Amino acid sequence: MTSRVVGAESAIGVARASVGHLQRTLLEHAPFVVVVLAYGAVGLPILGSLDRDVVIPLAAAYRIPVLVTVVYLLVSLLGLTLWLVFVQGRAPLSARLFSDLKAYWLPPGRFVATLLVLVLLPAFLGLMLGFRTAITSFQPFGWDVAFMELDRWMHLGRHPWELLQPLVGRPGITRFMDGFYVYGWFVLLWVGMAWQTVHGREPVRSQFLLTFLLTWIILGTIGAIAFSSAGPVYYGRVTEMADPYGPLMAYMAGLDGESPLRALAIQERLWSRYTEWGGITAMPSMHVGQATVVFLAAARTYRWLGWLLAPALLLILLGSVHLGWHYAVDSYAGILGALVVWWLSGGVVGWWRHTMDLEGEAER
């Protein structure tokens, strides 16, 4: 009987601890949860009011974050185990090893927090992608000429791509930038997201997650609709004017004829999809904006990691112009907007943690 009582008390203790972790997690993530729910409450009726079907790709939105996070967890588990065994001298399969793995790899509270993010974030991304496919239903492309002229004015009468061409307009460099702009950015963004979600230090982690949401709302939804533009690669098609980016695209087409460029294939696929249901937007550059968010989180966590990622951010910025994706002002706006939203999110997170007495979690 005594063993049964002890077992029941132990089960009750575990249940209470689990409830406590859940309550604490919801409290910590209240700004994140509120933003996701508010975006859904406002966004779904707006998209539903349009006089056409809007694709909300929920399956794809869940697949990428979940898959990358699972891979990140497995790789980090392997790396931490090897470090504990071969560097720290923990005996394999020892109680000390498992205790350290539990404490450092995925503590109970962070496990619940990770699940919360993996449930809410993909739903947010699906709705955001729905908005971005519907941008021209709210606002037709109308800013391309203005941004082209602003680019030229800011760069002393030259188009930015013309200034870059003597420096990076070589087949090897272009192909490297082409691959990095697609695959390097993907790894930077989603590994950065998995790292911050699972192992990010508070309060930087909360600031990163909130900034990620708000940049997609303020810059990637509201800003993209307000300043609807297609970008240099589509300039001639949407303006029906003389195309100052023709020589750039001819250079890229020549390379593509020798060996396919990812940029041209994706650009043509986007255009074919746009003619069916939309989905092109240039201002501001969210490629550059979200890379800036990851850079800021890395630099705040480890200064050396910020220095390591700075060249990657610069390469994405240059690639956005050299590959015809963006006007330079799109990328400048992405960086500036990300900096402002990062600062605002930091204020919100700091206020919330102070108000809810969460400061004790700062080093977790």
N, C-alpha and C positions, 0 to 999 in steps of 0.2 A: 504493500500500500504506500509505504514511504517513497519508494522509487517512482510510483505513479504520480504522487503529489509533486515530487521534485521535477519530473518530466513535464507536468502540466504547467508548473510555475516557470520553467525554462521556456516553454512554447509561448506563454503569455508575455514573457520578457522580450522574446524575439519579435512578437507581433507589435508590442508597444514601441520597440526600437524602430521597426519598419514604418509605423505610423508617424513616429517622430521625424524620421528621415524625409518622408513624403511631405509633411507639413513644413519642415525647414526648407526643402527644395522649392516648394511652391512659393514660399515667402521670398526666398532669394531671387527667384525668377519672375516675380510679379510684373516688373516692367516689360520683360520679354513676352510673357503670356498676354498681357493687356494689349500690346502692340499687334500681335498676331491676331487676336480675336477682334480687335477694332478694325483692322485691315479687312478681315473677312466680312464683318458686319456691314461695312460701308461698300466694299468692293463687289461682293456678290450681287446685290441689287442693281448696282450700276451696270455691270456686265450683262445682267439679265434683261436690262431695259433696252439694249441695243437691238437694232432691227436685223440682226444676223447672228448666226451661231458662233460662239466663241469657244475655242478649244482650250480646255484646262487640263494639261497633261499630268495628272496626278501620279500615274504609274511611273513615268520617267522621273518625276520630281522626287519620289521616294527611293527609287532604285539607286541613284548615284550617291546621295549622302549615306544611306544605310550600308551599301557595299563598301564604300571607302572607309567608313568608320570601323566596320568589322575587320577589314584588312589591316587598318592602323592598329586596332587592338591586338591582333595576332602578332604583328611585327614587333610592337612595343613590348608585348609579353615575352617574346623570344629574346629581344635585346636586353630587357631588364633581368631575365633569368641568367643569361650568360654573364652579365656584369656582376650580379650577386655571387655567382659561383666562382668565376675565374678572377675577378678583381677583389671582391670583398671576402672571398673564402668561405661562403656558405656551403655546407655539405649538400649534395644533390638529394632531393626528396626528404630533406630534414624539416622538422617543425619550424625552425627559425627561417628557413627559406620561404615556406608557404606563408608565414606570418608577415614577412617583409613584402612579399608579392601582394598580399591582401592590403597592406597599408599603403604601398606606393603605386601599384598598377591601377587598381580600380576600387577605391574605398566605397563602402556601402552608400554613403551619401552621394558620391559622384556617379555611381551606377544609376541611381534614380534620376539624377540630373541629366545624364546622357540620354536616358530613355525619353525624358520629357522633351528634350530638344529634337530627338529623332522623330517624335510624333508630330510636333507642331511645325518645325522648320520646313519639311517637304510640302505640307499643306499650304503654307505661306508661299513657297516658291511656285507651286502650281498655279495659284491665283495670280501671282505676279506675272508669270509667263502668259497667262490669259490676257492680262492688261496689255502686255507688250505686243501681242499679236493683233490687238485691236486699236493700236495707237492712231492709225489713219482714219478710224471710224470717229474718233474724237476730233482730230486735227490733221488735215492733209499735209503732206510735205510742203513746207513753205519757207524754210529757213536756209536752204542750201546755198542760195546765192549770197545771202547776208554773211554766212559763216565763211564762204570762200573769200569774200572781199575783206572780212575782218582778219582772216588768216594772212592775207597778202599785206594788209596795212600793218599788222603787228610785226611782220618779218621784213619790213623795209622794202616793200614792193615786189617781193619774191614769194612764190608758193613754197610752203615748208618742204614739200616733197622734192622740189628742185634743189633746195639747200642740202638735203640729205643725200641726194643721188650720187654726187661725187665721192661721198664718204662710204656709203653702204650699198651702192648700186652695182654690186658684183655678184655673180651667180652663187658662189659659196656662201657669202654673207646673207644674201636674200633668202636662200633656202634654209639656212640656220634660223634666221628670224621667223620665217614662215612656220617651221616646226615648233619653235619655242612659243610663238604667239598662241598656238592652239594647245599643244600638249604641256608646255611648261606652265602656262597660265592655269590649266586645269589642275595640275599637280599642286601648284602653289595655293590655289584657292581652296581645294577640297581637303588636302592634307592639313593646311592651316586651320580649316574649320574643324576637322577631326581632332587635331592637337589641342585646340583651345577648348573644345567641348569636353574632352576626356581629361586632359591634364593641364589645362590652362590655370594660371594662378589668379585668384581673386585679388583685387577687383578688376584686373585687366580682362579676365575672361568675360565677365558680365558686360563690360564696356564694349568688347569686341562683338559679342552676340547682338547687343542692342544696335550698335553701329551698322552691322551687317543688314539688319532689318530696315533701319531708317534710311540707309543709302538707297536701297532698292525702292523704298516708298517715295522719298523726297526727290532723289535724282533719277532713279530708273523708272518711276511711274509718272509722278507729277511733272518733273522736269522734262522727261522724254515727250510727254504729250504737249506741254506748253511750247517746246522748241523742236517740234517734229521736223526731222530732217533725215535724209537717206544716207548721206556720206559720199565721199569722193568717187568711189567705184560706181555709184549709180547716178552721178551728177548729170550726165548727158541725158539719161533716160527720164529723170523726173523733172528736169528743167526745160528740156528740148532746146537748149542753147549750146553755143560752142563749148566744147569740153576741155578745160585746161588740164585735166588729168588723163587725157588720151595718151600722151607719150608714156606716162607711168604705167598705164594698163597695157600698152603695147609691149613695153619691156617685160612685164610679168607674163604676158601671153607668149612671148618668145621663149622664156624659160619653161613655161608650162608645156610647150610643144616638144621640148627635149625630155622633160621628166615632170610629171604633174605636180603643181603647187597646191597645197591644201587650201590656201586662201581662195584661189580662183574657183575651186570646186565648191567650197562652202558658199561663196558669194553667189554663184549661179543657182545653187540649190535654194538659198534664201530668197532670191528673186522669183524663182518659180513658185515657191510657197507663198510669197507675198502677193503674187497675182491671183492666188486662190483665196487666201485667208489672212494675209498681212504678216507682220513680224519683222520689219526692218526699222531700226532706230539708231541714230548716230550720236546725238547730243543728249546728255553727256556720255563720255565713254565709260561704261561700267566695267569693261575689261581693265582699264587703268584705275578706275575708282576702287574696285574691290581688291586689286593688287595692292593699292595704297593702304587699305584697311588691314590686310594681312601684314604688310610691312610695319605698320604702326604697332600692332599687337606684338610682333616679334621684337621690335626695338625696345618696347616697354618691358618685356619679359627678360630678354638677354640683349644687352647692347651689341655684343659681337654678332648675334644673329641678324640684327638690323643691318649692320654693315655688310653681312653676307648676302642679304636679300636686296640691298640697294641696287646692285647691277641688274638684277632680274627685273625690278620695277622700271629702271631706265630702258632696258631692252624692250619691254612691253610697250612703253611710251613711244619709242622710236618705231617699233613695228606697227603700231596703230596707224602711223602716218605713211611709212614706207610701203606698206602693203595695201594702201588705199582704203582702209576701213574707216578712218576718221579724219576730219579736219583737226589740225593741231589744237584749235580752241576747244574741241570736244574733250581732248585728253587733259588739257589744262583745267577745264571745268571739273573733270572727274577727280583730279587730285585735290583741287581747292575745295570742292564739295565734300569729299571724304574727310579732309582735315576739319572742316567746320562741324560736320556731323559727329566725328570722333570727339571733339571738344564738348559739344552739347550732350552727347551720351555719357561722357565722363562726369559731367555735372549732375545728370539725372541719377546715375548709379551711385555716386558719392552721397547725394542727398538721401536716396532710398536706404542705403546701407547704414547711414548715420541714424536716420529716423527709426529704422527697424532694429537697431542695435546689432548689426551684422559685422561690425568691425573685427570681431574676433576670428572671422573666417578669412581674413585677408591673406594669410600665409598658407592657406590650405592647398 
